[in-house]
Amino acid sequence: MPKLTDQEFESYLLQIREFTEGTLDAMQKEIEVTNVFPEEFYQKCIKNNLYRASIPEEFGGWGLSETQILRLQEEFSRGPGGMRMHLHYAMDLNWRPLYDFGSEALKKELMPGFQDRTVFTNWAVTEESGGTGADLHTRAVKDGDDYIINGEKYLISHTDCSNYSYITCVTDPDALKDRRLSTFMVPASTPGYELTPMPHMMGCRGSGHSGLKFTNMRVPKKYLLGKEGDGLHISIHSLSVSRVHIAASNLGMCQRMLEISLKRAHDRVTFGKPIIERQAIRMKLADMATYTHALRTMVYDFAKDYEKDPKGEYIEEKAAMCKLFSIHCTKLVGDEMLEIFGGVGYFEDCTYGPTERLYRDSRAMWLEEGTPTVQRITISRQTIAHEGRLKYNI
Ligand SMILES: Cc1cc2nc3c(=O)[nH]c(=O)nc-3n(C[C@H](O)[C@H](O)[C@H](O)COP(=O)(O)OP(=O)(O)OC[C@H]3O[C@@H](n4cnc5c(N)ncnc54)[C@H](O)[C@@H]3O)c2cc1C
């Protein structure tokens, strides 16, 4: 696949904006009720090259740069949250752990399948009985050349459309906390792999959440990523990049909220004047624009760092900062949007855009890939290590 020229890439972004705000927004109406994506959604994503775009060229993808991937992420995040969640995952966490940590043989076997969704994964870390870090309980015990996995996960996205699962398990309960865990990429067809139901979510409908249960699941060693004990490192590294994709998602959402708020403020007349002429409304728009701009600068500063060195010194810290700041942005921008819209913004089918859905969908990003507290724990650890200094791309 030849690389896209700059002009082709810009046209592609426009195509994706039309796709998300047109086709996908319309499709989401039914999904809000059924909570399931129709097959048509996946087919349209394949047709629009959304599974292929971020995959490295050596495995049949377009090999977009990190900056381009984040710009694309921004575009499709203007659409429905469940689809954003699916595509956000497809762009990165879906394939990156295999690409970064899988054996050459496993990569050769499975990487090409990501570009047309013949391979799609879920990321199974969280457990009801423990934290999301070192204190997990799902256990993998070595048995000859295989591992036997037993345990349970919950709150796991994309379980209805995935045929592989990245499962983080304890392989050595007696090891130091950073060597207790290992990550496996397990075929969902393995006997003993089971989905357990979960209730509907507040927003992001259709993103296929369930629990997972593993009963005496026999997994060949070839599915171990990295070495035994690398699990915590694989999680931290893989989530670092993915957290910035959440920040780019918040950015796309903030930009759309700002644009529809501007339109509404021009059109809505009270006491004989469009509300955009009121200083109180302008102050809100100024804050919305400033937060959105600041977030954009952070996200693309990260992209430059990442393009220079994906394992660079500031990657983990800046990624957590991007995610933490981005949720503050969507909070402020979302609140101001609702206030500018007044009562009509609280209803479905608002003619300017899906205000109430954007508001509900945005809340998932508080939790996906770690709460604000967890981001702060990461940032403070790194800030202390770096003695409060960061390197900027200026
Ligand atoms: C929409 C959505 C999609 C998700 N998708 C996935 C997925 O695909 N895969 C997956 O594995 N998980 C997934 N999750 C789970 C998500 O990663 C967790 O919900 C999140 O990391 C928080 O963990 P928890 O729910 O166990 O909260 P808890 O760990 O119960 O935390 C509750 C509160 O306590 C705080 N807290 C916990 N521990 C500490 C501590 N040591 N110090 C200080 N404060 C602490 C937390 O910050 C939080 O405020 C998803 C969640 C949502 C909502």
The ligand as a MOL file (V3000), in Angstrom:
LIG
                    3D

  0  0  0     0  0            999 V3000
M  V30 BEGIN CTAB
M  V30 COUNTS 53 58 0 0 0
M  V30 BEGIN ATOM
M  V30 1 C -16.4340 2.2900 29.6090 0
M  V30 2 C -15.4300 1.4390 30.2760 0
M  V30 3 C -14.6320 0.5760 29.5140 0
M  V30 4 C -13.6930 -0.2500 30.1530 0
M  V30 5 N -12.9840 -1.1550 29.3970 0
M  V30 6 C -12.0900 -1.9740 30.0140 0
M  V30 7 C -11.3690 -2.9530 29.2540 0
M  V30 8 O -11.5630 -3.0920 28.0450 0
M  V30 9 N -10.4820 -3.7360 29.8890 0
M  V30 10 C -10.2390 -3.6320 31.2330 0
M  V30 11 O -9.4040 -4.3810 31.7340 0
M  V30 12 N -10.9360 -2.7280 31.9860 0
M  V30 13 C -11.8360 -1.9020 31.4110 0
M  V30 14 N -12.5460 -0.9870 32.1340 0
M  V30 15 C -12.2940 -0.8850 33.5650 0
M  V30 16 C -11.5090 0.3790 33.9130 0
M  V30 17 O -10.1890 0.2860 33.4460 0
M  V30 18 C -11.6030 0.5080 35.4330 0
M  V30 19 O -12.9660 0.7660 35.7510 0
M  V30 20 C -10.7460 1.6350 35.9610 0
M  V30 21 O -9.3750 1.3730 35.7270 0
M  V30 22 C -10.9660 1.7720 37.4820 0
M  V30 23 O -10.8190 0.5470 38.1140 0
M  V30 24 P -11.9830 -0.0340 39.0080 0
M  V30 25 O -13.2680 0.0970 38.2980 0
M  V30 26 O -11.5830 -1.3980 39.4840 0
M  V30 27 O -12.0590 0.9960 40.2060 0
M  V30 28 P -11.5070 0.7990 41.6900 0
M  V30 29 O -10.1180 0.2260 41.6050 0
M  V30 30 O -12.5420 0.0860 42.4720 0
M  V30 31 O -11.3800 2.2910 42.1540 0
M  V30 32 C -12.4250 3.0040 42.8160 0
M  V30 33 C -11.8770 4.3540 43.2380 0
M  V30 34 O -10.7800 4.1900 44.1390 0
M  V30 35 C -9.5960 4.7860 43.6420 0
M  V30 36 N -8.4400 3.9200 43.9390 0
M  V30 37 C -8.3050 2.5930 43.6830 0
M  V30 38 N -7.0990 2.1690 44.0750 0
M  V30 39 C -6.4510 3.2370 44.5820 0
M  V30 40 C -5.1440 3.4410 45.1450 0
M  V30 41 N -4.2640 2.4480 45.2390 0
M  V30 42 N -4.8180 4.6750 45.5720 0
M  V30 43 C -5.7130 5.7150 45.4790 0
M  V30 44 N -6.9510 5.5750 44.9660 0
M  V30 45 C -7.3100 4.3620 44.5090 0
M  V30 46 C -9.8110 4.9010 42.1220 0
M  V30 47 O -9.0620 5.9690 41.5460 0
M  V30 48 C -11.3170 5.1660 42.0530 0
M  V30 49 O -11.5640 6.5280 42.2350 0
M  V30 50 C -13.5180 -0.1850 31.5480 0
M  V30 51 C -14.3170 0.6880 32.3070 0
M  V30 52 C -15.2750 1.4670 31.6830 0
M  V30 53 C -16.1480 2.3480 32.5220 0
M  V30 END ATOM
M  V30 BEGIN BOND
M  V30 1 1 1 2
M  V30 2 1 2 3
M  V30 3 2 2 52
M  V30 4 2 3 4
M  V30 5 1 4 5
M  V30 6 1 4 50
M  V30 7 2 5 6
M  V30 8 1 6 7
M  V30 9 1 6 13
M  V30 10 2 7 8
M  V30 11 1 7 9
M  V30 12 1 9 10
M  V30 13 2 10 11
M  V30 14 1 10 12
M  V30 15 2 12 13
M  V30 16 1 13 14
M  V30 17 1 14 15
M  V30 18 1 14 50
M  V30 19 1 15 16
M  V30 20 1 16 17
M  V30 21 1 16 18
M  V30 22 1 18 19
M  V30 23 1 18 20
M  V30 24 1 20 21
M  V30 25 1 20 22
M  V30 26 1 22 23
M  V30 27 1 23 24
M  V30 28 2 24 25
M  V30 29 1 24 26
M  V30 30 1 24 27
M  V30 31 1 27 28
M  V30 32 2 28 29
M  V30 33 1 28 30
M  V30 34 1 28 31
M  V30 35 1 31 32
M  V30 36 1 32 33
M  V30 37 1 33 34
M  V30 38 1 33 48
M  V30 39 1 34 35
M  V30 40 1 35 36
M  V30 41 1 35 46
M  V30 42 1 36 37
M  V30 43 1 36 45
M  V30 44 2 37 38
M  V30 45 1 38 39
M  V30 46 1 39 40
M  V30 47 2 39 45
M  V30 48 1 40 41
M  V30 49 2 40 42
M  V30 50 1 42 43
M  V30 51 2 43 44
M  V30 52 1 44 45
M  V30 53 1 46 47
M  V30 54 1 46 48
M  V30 55 1 48 49
M  V30 56 2 50 51
M  V30 57 1 51 52
M  V30 58 1 52 53
M  V30 END BOND
M  V30 END CTAB
M  END
